[in-house]
């Protein structure tokens, strides 16, 4: 039948780090999962900020969007040590755009 616009779908966001890290006061981790409730029929964005020093690491990062055990989207990118700060793009964003679930 499909979903009704405005219905909330329980999605999850996984962030995979380039290597295992130990945040202050926590156990070692190589990925984190966060709930991502998403309203159908609306454009949504999923992101992640590098807010702490322990997160600033070079290497391949990957983001995944899941619904239960089903992977819906993934994107990966490389953080390069010593690179210039990113400049805003004039093109459409390539972050996870979720629409018309």
N, CA, C and O atoms as a Tinker XYZ file with bonds, in Angstrom:
   404  protein
     1  N      0.801000   -1.207000    0.000000    73     2
     2  CA     0.000000    0.000000    0.000000    64     1     3
     3  C      0.843000    1.270000    0.000000    63     2     4     5
     4  O      0.461000    2.266000   -0.615000    81     3
     5  N      1.966000    1.246000    0.671000    73     3     6
     6  CA     2.791000    2.444000    0.747000    64     5     7
     7  C      2.523000    3.227000    2.001000    63     6     8     9
     8  O      1.669000    2.865000    2.810000    81     7
     9  N      3.254000    4.295000    2.157000    73     7    10
    10  CA     3.143000    5.120000    3.353000    64     9    11
    11  C      2.362000    6.384000    3.048000    63    10    12    13
    12  O      2.347000    6.870000    1.917000    81    11
    13  N      1.722000    6.899000    4.065000    73    11    14
    14  CA     0.974000    8.142000    3.964000    64    13    15
    15  C      1.929000    9.314000    4.200000    63    14    16    17
    16  O      2.745000    9.255000    5.120000    81    15
    17  N      1.848000   10.380000    3.391000    73    15    18
    18  CA     2.704000   11.546000    3.651000    64    17    19
    19  C      2.537000   12.021000    5.088000    63    18    20    21
    20  O      1.419000   12.123000    5.594000    81    19
    21  N      3.653000   12.309000    5.736000    73    19    22
    22  CA     3.632000   12.765000    7.121000    64    21    23
    23  C      3.850000   11.647000    8.128000    63    22    24    25
    24  O      4.068000   11.907000    9.311000    81    23
    25  N      3.791000   10.404000    7.662000    73    23    26
    26  CA     4.033000    9.269000    8.552000    64    25    27
    27  C      5.520000    9.219000    8.909000    63    26    28    29
    28  O      6.373000    9.466000    8.056000    81    27
    29  N      5.829000    8.900000   10.161000    73    27    30
    30  CA     7.217000    8.845000   10.598000    64    29    31
    31  C      7.741000    7.414000   10.454000    63    30    32    33
    32  O      7.111000    6.454000   10.898000    81    31
    33  N      8.911000    7.300000    9.820000    73    31    34
    34  CA     9.563000    6.020000    9.608000    64    33    35
    35  C     10.802000    5.964000   10.501000    63    34    36    37
    36  O     11.565000    6.928000   10.569000    81    35
    37  N     10.999000    4.850000   11.177000    73    35    38
    38  CA    12.155000    4.678000   12.063000    64    37    39
    39  C     13.369000    4.255000   11.240000    63    38    40    41
    40  O     13.488000    3.095000   10.844000    81    39
    41  N     14.269000    5.206000   10.986000    73    39    42
    42  CA    15.511000    4.909000   10.294000    64    41    43
    43  C     16.659000    5.020000   11.291000    63    42    44    45
    44  O     16.489000    5.532000   12.397000    81    43
    45  N     17.815000    4.538000   10.889000    73    43    46
    46  CA    19.004000    4.656000   11.715000    64    45    47
    47  C     20.168000    5.154000   10.888000    63    46    48    49
    48  O     20.262000    4.866000    9.695000    81    47
    49  N     21.061000    5.909000   11.528000    73    47    50
    50  CA    22.251000    6.451000   10.875000    64    49    51
    51  C     23.466000    5.817000   11.534000    63    50    52    53
    52  O     23.594000    5.838000   12.758000    81    51
    53  N     24.360000    5.252000   10.726000    73    51    54
    54  CA    25.607000    4.672000   11.223000    64    53    55
    55  C     26.761000    5.517000   10.693000    63    54    56    57
    56  O     26.839000    5.809000    9.500000    81    55
    57  N     27.650000    5.902000   11.595000    73    55    58
    58  CA    28.862000    6.615000   11.207000    64    57    59
    59  C     30.023000    5.672000   11.496000    63    58    60    61
    60  O     30.219000    5.239000   12.631000    81    59
    61  N     30.794000    5.359000   10.451000    73    59    62
    62  CA    31.936000    4.456000   10.587000    64    61    63
    63  C     33.217000    5.282000   10.536000    63    62    64    65
    64  O     33.477000    5.980000    9.556000    81    63
    65  N     34.011000    5.196000   11.595000    73    63    66
    66  CA    35.255000    5.953000   11.688000    64    65    67
    67  C     36.373000    5.274000   10.897000    63    66    68    69
    68  O     36.293000    4.075000   10.627000    81    67
    69  N     37.410000    6.020000   10.521000    73    67    70
    70  CA    38.545000    5.427000    9.801000    64    69    71
    71  C     39.300000    4.388000   10.626000    63    70    72    73
    72  O     39.905000    3.470000   10.073000    81    71
    73  N     39.262000    4.537000   11.955000    73    71    74
    74  CA    39.943000    3.579000   12.837000    64    73    75
    75  C     39.211000    3.560000   14.171000    63    74    76    77
    76  O     38.382000    4.427000   14.449000    81    75
    77  N     39.519000    2.578000   14.980000    73    75    78
    78  CA    38.941000    2.504000   16.319000    64    77    79
    79  C     39.501000    3.640000   17.170000    63    78    80    81
    80  O     40.703000    3.905000   17.164000    81    79
    81  N     38.611000    4.303000   17.897000    73    79    82
    82  CA    39.006000    5.422000   18.754000    64    81    83
    83  C     38.436000    5.197000   20.152000    63    82    84    85
    84  O     37.487000    4.434000   20.335000    81    83
    85  N     39.022000    5.864000   21.119000    73    83    86
    86  CA    38.523000    5.799000   22.487000    64    85    87
    87  C     38.206000    7.216000   22.941000    63    86    88    89
    88  O     39.100000    7.946000   23.368000    81    87
    89  N     36.934000    7.611000   22.852000    73    87    90
    90  CA    36.552000    8.944000   23.328000    64    89    91
    91  C     36.808000    9.044000   24.835000    63    90    92    93
    92  O     36.769000    8.029000   25.529000    81    91
    93  N     37.068000   10.248000   25.350000    73    91    94
    94  CA    37.312000   10.411000   26.783000    64    93    95
    95  C     36.171000    9.812000   27.612000    63    94    96    97
    96  O     35.000000   10.123000   27.398000    81    95
    97  N     36.540000    8.948000   28.560000    73    95    98
    98  CA    35.556000    8.350000   29.456000    64    97    99
    99  C     34.693000    7.265000   28.838000    63    98   100   101
   100  O     33.693000    6.867000   29.436000    81    99
   101  N     35.051000    6.776000   27.654000    73    99   102
   102  CA    34.223000    5.764000   26.974000    64   101   103
   103  C     35.088000    4.570000   26.572000    63   102   104   105
   104  O     36.312000    4.594000   26.700000    81   103
   105  N     34.425000    3.539000   26.091000    73   103   106
   106  CA    35.149000    2.378000   25.593000    64   105   107
   107  C     35.511000    2.585000   24.127000    63   106   108   109
   108  O     34.931000    3.453000   23.474000    81   107
   109  N     36.451000    1.814000   23.594000    73   107   110
   110  CA    36.837000    1.961000   22.183000    64   109   111
   111  C     35.659000    1.694000   21.241000    63   110   112   113
   112  O     34.868000    0.777000   21.458000    81   111
   113  N     35.563000    2.508000   20.201000    73   111   114
   114  CA    34.496000    2.347000   19.200000    64   113   115
   115  C     35.076000    2.515000   17.797000    63   114   116   117
   116  O     36.081000    3.200000   17.602000    81   115
   117  N     34.427000    1.881000   16.832000    73   115   118
   118  CA    34.820000    2.070000   15.432000    64   117   119
   119  C     33.649000    2.598000   14.613000    63   118   120   121
   120  O     33.813000    2.990000   13.457000    81   119
   121  N     32.467000    2.603000   15.222000    73   119   122
   122  CA    31.271000    3.146000   14.568000    64   121   123
   123  C     30.256000    3.497000   15.638000    63   122   124   125
   124  O     30.292000    2.982000   16.756000    81   123
   125  N     29.343000    4.396000   15.260000    73   123   126
   126  CA    28.241000    4.726000   16.161000    64   125   127
   127  C     26.931000    4.645000   15.387000    63   126   128   129
   128  O     26.903000    4.798000   14.166000    81   127
   129  N     25.861000    4.405000   16.109000    73   127   130
   130  CA    24.522000    4.352000   15.540000    64   129   131
   131  C     23.672000    5.385000   16.253000    63   130   132   133
   132  O     23.743000    5.542000   17.472000    81   131
   133  N     22.871000    6.085000   15.473000    73   131   134
   134  CA    21.940000    7.067000   16.017000    64   133   135
   135  C     20.579000    6.876000   15.357000    63   134   136   137
   136  O     20.506000    6.589000   14.162000    81   135
   137  N     19.492000    7.035000   16.130000    73   135   138
   138  CA    18.163000    6.967000   15.510000    64   137   139
   139  C     17.970000    8.152000   14.572000    63   138   140   141
   140  O     18.501000    9.238000   14.802000    81   139
   141  N     17.207000    7.925000   13.522000    73   139   142
   142  CA    16.944000    8.972000   12.535000    64   141   143
   143  C     15.476000    8.892000   12.116000    63   142   144   145
   144  O     15.173000    8.496000   10.990000    81   143
   145  N     14.553000    9.270000   13.026000    73   143   146
   146  CA    13.138000    9.244000   12.644000    64   145   147
   147  C     12.906000   10.239000   11.508000    63   146   148   149
   148  O     13.321000   11.395000   11.586000    81   147
   149  N     12.245000    9.778000   10.465000    73   147   150
   150  CA    12.091000   10.586000    9.249000    64   149   151
   151  C     10.641000   10.622000    8.825000    63   150   152   153
   152  O      9.983000    9.586000    8.735000    81   151
   153  N     10.145000   11.821000    8.563000    73   151   154
   154  CA     8.763000   11.998000    8.128000    64   153   155
   155  C      8.665000   11.802000    6.619000    63   154   156   157
   156  O      9.408000   12.424000    5.860000    81   155
   157  N      7.760000   10.947000    6.192000    73   155   158
   158  CA     7.606000   10.685000    4.763000    64   157   159
   159  C      7.063000   11.915000    4.040000    63   158   160   161
   160  O      6.301000   12.704000    4.598000    81   159
   161  N      7.475000   12.050000    2.794000    73   159   162
   162  CA     7.002000   13.151000    1.966000    64   161   163
   163  C      7.751000   14.456000    2.174000    63   162   164   165
   164  O      7.430000   15.453000    1.529000    81   163
   165  N      8.741000   14.475000    3.060000    73   163   166
   166  CA     9.523000   15.688000    3.314000    64   165   167
   167  C     10.996000   15.409000    3.060000    63   166   168   169
   168  O     11.477000   14.300000    3.296000    81   167
   169  N     11.699000   16.407000    2.585000    73   167   170
   170  CA    13.136000   16.308000    2.373000    64   169   171
   171  C     13.837000   16.356000    3.724000    63   170   172   173
   172  O     13.534000   17.216000    4.551000    81   171
   173  N     14.766000   15.442000    3.951000    73   171   174
   174  CA    15.497000   15.378000    5.216000    64   173   175
   175  C     16.986000   15.270000    4.938000    63   174   176   177
   176  O     17.396000   14.815000    3.870000    81   175
   177  N     17.782000   15.684000    5.887000    73   175   178
   178  CA    19.232000   15.596000    5.776000    64   177   179
   179  C     19.782000   14.843000    6.980000    63   178   180   181
   180  O     19.255000   14.948000    8.087000    81   179
   181  N     20.836000   14.091000    6.753000    73   179   182
   182  CA    21.544000   13.418000    7.838000    64   181   183
   183  C     22.998000   13.849000    7.751000    63   182   184   185
   184  O     23.604000   13.797000    6.681000    81   183
   185  N     23.547000   14.267000    8.855000    73   183   186
   186  CA    24.929000   14.719000    8.850000    64   185   187
   187  C     25.639000   14.325000   10.123000    63   186   188   189
   188  O     25.076000   13.647000   10.982000    81   187
   189  N     26.866000   14.752000   10.233000    73   187   190
   190  CA    27.673000   14.469000   11.413000    64   189   191
   191  C     28.736000   15.543000   11.514000    63   190   192   193
   192  O     29.419000   15.840000   10.533000    81   191
   193  N     28.878000   16.122000   12.677000    73   191   194
   194  CA    29.885000   17.160000   12.871000    64   193   195
   195  C     31.126000   16.614000   13.553000    63   194   196   197
   196  O     31.028000   15.784000   14.457000    81   195
   197  N     32.276000   17.069000   13.131000    73   195   198
   198  CA    33.536000   16.706000   13.778000    64   197   199
   199  C     33.769000   17.726000   14.888000    63   198   200   201
   200  O     34.524000   18.684000   14.723000    81   199
   201  N     33.112000   17.503000   16.012000    73   199   202
   202  CA    33.068000   18.491000   17.079000    64   201   203
   203  C     34.162000   18.347000   18.132000    63   202   204   205
   204  O     34.443000   19.296000   18.863000    81   203
   205  N     34.781000   17.172000   18.217000    73   203   206
   206  CA    35.768000   16.902000   19.264000    64   205   207
   207  C     37.119000   16.551000   18.639000    63   206   208   209
   208  O     37.188000   16.030000   17.526000    81   207
   209  N     38.179000   16.845000   19.370000    73   207   210
   210  CA    39.521000   16.555000   18.862000    64   209   211
   211  C     39.696000   15.088000   18.495000    63   210   212   213
   212  O     40.364000   14.776000   17.509000    81   211
   213  N     39.104000   14.178000   19.277000    73   211   214
   214  CA    39.290000   12.748000   19.005000    64   213   215
   215  C     38.621000   12.324000   17.693000    63   214   216   217
   216  O     38.913000   11.247000   17.173000    81   215
   217  N     37.734000   13.157000   17.159000    73   215   218
   218  CA    37.073000   12.853000   15.885000    64   217   219
   219  C     37.885000   13.309000   14.669000    63   218   220   221
   220  O     37.628000   12.861000   13.551000    81   219
   221  N     38.843000   14.176000   14.875000    73   219   222
   222  CA    39.612000   14.738000   13.763000    64   221   223
   223  C     40.716000   13.766000   13.362000    63   222   224   225
   224  O     41.861000   13.893000   13.795000    81   223
   225  N     40.358000   12.803000   12.537000    73   223   226
   226  CA    41.330000   11.799000   12.105000    64   225   227
   227  C     41.249000   11.610000   10.601000    63   226   228   229
   228  O     40.159000   11.577000   10.028000    81   227
   229  N     42.410000   11.486000    9.962000    73   227   230
   230  CA    42.405000   11.248000    8.521000    64   229   231
   231  C     41.990000    9.812000    8.223000    63   230   232   233
   232  O     42.082000    8.930000    9.077000    81   231
   233  N     41.537000    9.604000    7.009000    73   231   234
   234  CA    41.154000    8.270000    6.565000    64   233   235
   235  C     39.768000    8.257000    5.959000    63   234   236   237
   236  O     39.156000    9.303000    5.740000    81   235
   237  N     39.280000    7.050000    5.692000    73   235   238
   238  CA    37.970000    6.866000    5.057000    64   237   239
   239  C     36.871000    6.843000    6.120000    63   238   240   241
   240  O     36.882000    6.015000    7.031000    81   239
   241  N     35.938000    7.759000    5.982000    73   239   242
   242  CA    34.741000    7.812000    6.810000    64   241   243
   243  C     33.580000    7.285000    5.968000    63   242   244   245
   244  O     33.582000    7.450000    4.748000    81   243
   245  N     32.600000    6.659000    6.593000    73   243   246
   246  CA    31.427000    6.177000    5.861000    64   245   247
   247  C     30.174000    6.445000    6.686000    63   246   248   249
   248  O     30.170000    6.291000    7.908000    81   247
   249  N     29.117000    6.848000    5.997000    73   247   250
   250  CA    27.805000    7.057000    6.610000    64   249   251
   251  C     26.830000    6.102000    5.944000    63   250   252   253
   252  O     26.866000    5.917000    4.728000    81   251
   253  N     25.962000    5.499000    6.738000    73   251   254
   254  CA    24.951000    4.577000    6.231000    64   253   255
   255  C     23.600000    4.950000    6.816000    63   254   256   257
   256  O     23.507000    5.365000    7.971000    81   255
   257  N     22.564000    4.802000    6.020000    73   255   258
   258  CA    21.188000    4.964000    6.489000    64   257   259
   259  C     20.520000    3.604000    6.354000    63   258   260   261
   260  O     20.548000    2.983000    5.291000    81   259
   261  N     19.913000    3.147000    7.463000    73   259   262
   262  CA    19.265000    1.842000    7.490000    64   261   263
   263  C     17.810000    1.969000    7.914000    63   262   264   265
   264  O     17.430000    2.891000    8.636000    81   263
   265  N     17.017000    1.032000    7.453000    73   263   266
   266  CA    15.672000    0.818000    7.981000    64   265   267
   267  C     15.672000   -0.638000    8.435000    63   266   268   269
   268  O     15.678000   -1.550000    7.609000    81   267
   269  N     15.665000   -0.854000    9.751000    73   267   270
   270  CA    15.843000   -2.186000   10.341000    64   269   271
   271  C     17.172000   -2.754000    9.824000    63   270   272   273
   272  O     18.213000   -2.123000   10.011000    81   271
   273  N     17.165000   -3.920000    9.186000    73   271   274
   274  CA    18.397000   -4.530000    8.681000    64   273   275
   275  C     18.687000   -4.169000    7.226000    63   274   276   277
   276  O     19.641000   -4.685000    6.644000    81   275
   277  N     17.890000   -3.305000    6.641000    73   275   278
   278  CA    18.023000   -2.965000    5.216000    64   277   279
   279  C     18.788000   -1.660000    5.029000    63   278   280   281
   280  O     18.372000   -0.612000    5.523000    81   279
   281  N     19.912000   -1.731000    4.310000    73   279   282
   282  CA    20.683000   -0.515000    4.012000    64   281   283
   283  C     19.988000    0.240000    2.889000    63   282   284   285
   284  O     19.723000   -0.322000    1.826000    81   283
   285  N     19.693000    1.522000    3.127000    73   283   286
   286  CA    19.013000    2.359000    2.131000    64   285   287
   287  C     19.988000    3.249000    1.365000    63   286   288   289
   288  O     19.784000    3.534000    0.185000    81   287
   289  N     21.051000    3.686000    2.047000    73   287   290
   290  CA    21.997000    4.608000    1.400000    64   289   291
   291  C     23.337000    4.520000    2.101000    63   290   292   293
   292  O     23.424000    4.180000    3.281000    81   291
   293  N     24.383000    4.835000    1.346000    73   291   294
   294  CA    25.706000    4.942000    1.953000    64   293   295
   295  C     26.524000    5.947000    1.159000    63   294   296   297
   296  O     26.338000    6.125000   -0.045000    81   295
   297  N     27.431000    6.595000    1.868000    73   295   298
   298  CA    28.354000    7.515000    1.239000    64   297   299
   299  C     29.653000    7.465000    2.038000    63   298   300   301
   300  O     29.633000    7.345000    3.263000    81   299
   301  N     30.762000    7.557000    1.347000    73   299   302
   302  CA    32.045000    7.583000    2.050000    64   301   303
   303  C     32.890000    8.717000    1.480000    63   302   304   305
   304  O     32.677000    9.179000    0.360000    81   303
   305  N     33.841000    9.141000    2.276000    73   303   306
   306  CA    34.735000   10.213000    1.859000    64   305   307
   307  C     36.029000   10.070000    2.644000    63   306   308   309
   308  O     36.077000    9.374000    3.658000    81   307
   309  N     37.061000   10.724000    2.174000    73   307   310
   310  CA    38.358000   10.665000    2.844000    64   309   311
   311  C     38.678000   12.015000    3.465000    63   310   312   313
   312  O     38.550000   13.056000    2.821000    81   311
   313  N     39.092000   11.983000    4.707000    73   311   314
   314  CA    39.628000   13.166000    5.366000    64   313   315
   315  C     41.139000   13.089000    5.204000    63   314   316   317
   316  O     41.757000   12.079000    5.540000    81   315
   317  N     41.732000   14.167000    4.687000    73   315   318
   318  CA    43.154000   14.186000    4.378000    64   317   319
   319  C     43.865000   15.101000    5.362000    63   318   320   321
   320  O     43.478000   16.255000    5.539000    81   319
   321  N     44.890000   14.590000    5.989000    73   319   322
   322  CA    45.664000   15.374000    6.951000    64   321   323
   323  C     46.352000   16.532000    6.239000    63   322   324   325
   324  O     46.959000   16.348000    5.184000    81   323
   325  N     46.254000   17.727000    6.822000    73   323   326
   326  CA    46.915000   18.894000    6.261000    64   325   327
   327  C     46.174000   19.538000    5.094000    63   326   328   329
   328  O     46.694000   20.472000    4.485000    81   327
   329  N     44.975000   19.062000    4.768000    73   327   330
   330  CA    44.215000   19.637000    3.657000    64   329   331
   331  C     43.669000   21.009000    4.046000    63   330   332   333
   332  O     43.477000   21.300000    5.227000    81   331
   333  N     43.420000   21.848000    3.039000    73   331   334
   334  CA    42.796000   23.143000    3.278000    64   333   335
   335  C     41.357000   22.933000    3.752000    63   334   336   337
   336  O     40.755000   21.889000    3.502000    81   335
   337  N     40.826000   23.925000    4.427000    73   335   338
   338  CA    39.424000   23.865000    4.854000    64   337   339
   339  C     38.541000   23.775000    3.619000    63   338   340   341
   340  O     38.844000   24.394000    2.600000    81   339
   341  N     37.452000   23.013000    3.693000    73   339   342
   342  CA    36.578000   22.884000    2.529000    64   341   343
   343  C     35.908000   24.210000    2.175000    63   342   344   345
   344  O     35.580000   25.010000    3.051000    81   343
   345  N     35.718000   24.420000    0.901000    73   343   346
   346  CA    35.025000   25.617000    0.422000    64   345   347
   347  C     33.588000   25.236000    0.086000    63   346   348   349
   348  O     33.350000   24.132000   -0.402000    81   347
   349  N     32.632000   26.113000    0.333000    73   347   350
   350  CA    31.251000   25.807000   -0.016000    64   349   351
   351  C     31.114000   25.516000   -1.512000    63   350   352   353
   352  O     31.763000   26.149000   -2.345000    81   351
   353  N     30.274000   24.566000   -1.826000    73   351   354
   354  CA    30.062000   24.180000   -3.218000    64   353   355
   355  C     28.894000   24.952000   -3.815000    63   354   356   357
   356  O     27.909000   25.228000   -3.130000    81   355
   357  N     29.005000   25.292000   -5.068000    73   355   358
   358  CA    27.905000   25.961000   -5.771000    64   357   359
   359  C     26.899000   24.938000   -6.281000    63   358   360   361
   360  O     25.795000   25.300000   -6.690000    81   359
   361  N     27.279000   23.650000   -6.259000    73   359   362
   362  CA    26.392000   22.582000   -6.736000    64   361   363
   363  C     25.466000   22.130000   -5.617000    63   362   364   365
   364  O     25.618000   22.522000   -4.461000    81   363
   365  N     24.499000   21.292000   -5.990000    73   363   366
   366  CA    23.629000   20.678000   -4.987000    64   365   367
   367  C     24.461000   19.842000   -4.028000    63   366   368   369
   368  O     25.481000   19.278000   -4.425000    81   367
   369  N     24.050000   19.758000   -2.802000    73   367   370
   370  CA    24.747000   18.977000   -1.809000    64   369   371
   371  C     24.676000   17.493000   -2.126000    63   370   372   373
   372  O     23.699000   17.024000   -2.710000    81   371
   373  N     25.705000   16.755000   -1.744000    73   371   374
   374  CA    25.697000   15.308000   -1.943000    64   373   375
   375  C     25.474000   14.583000   -0.610000    63   374   376   377
   376  O     25.690000   13.375000   -0.509000    81   375
   377  N     25.040000   15.336000    0.413000    73   375   378
   378  CA    24.733000   14.644000    1.666000    64   377   379
   379  C     23.475000   13.822000    1.466000    63   378   380   381
   380  O     22.816000   13.942000    0.434000    81   379
   381  N     23.135000   12.994000    2.433000    73   379   382
   382  CA    21.969000   12.120000    2.281000    64   381   383
   383  C     20.711000   12.948000    2.166000    63   382   384   385
   384  O     20.269000   13.539000    3.151000    81   383
   385  N     20.132000   13.001000    0.996000    73   383   386
   386  CA    18.849000   13.650000    0.819000    64   385   387
   387  C     17.800000   12.540000    0.810000    63   386   388   389
   388  O     17.826000   11.659000   -0.049000    81   387
   389  N     16.892000   12.588000    1.755000    73   387   390
   390  CA    15.840000   11.589000    1.822000    64   389   391
   391  C     14.532000   12.273000    1.494000    63   390   392   393
   392  O     14.117000   13.213000    2.171000    81   391
   393  N     13.898000   11.797000    0.464000    73   391   394
   394  CA    12.606000   12.377000    0.112000    64   393   395
   395  C     11.704000   11.294000   -0.433000    63   394   396   397
   396  O     12.180000   10.299000   -0.982000    81   395
   397  N     10.452000   11.474000   -0.291000    73   395   398
   398  CA     9.429000   10.579000   -0.832000    64   397   399
   399  C      9.636000    9.140000   -0.416000    63   398   400   401
   400  O      9.634000    8.237000   -1.253000    81   399
   401  N      9.816000    8.924000    0.888000    73   399   402
   402  CA     9.919000    7.549000    1.376000    64   401   403
   403  C      8.594000    6.844000    1.216000    63   402   404
   404  O      8.472000    5.671000    1.569000    81   403
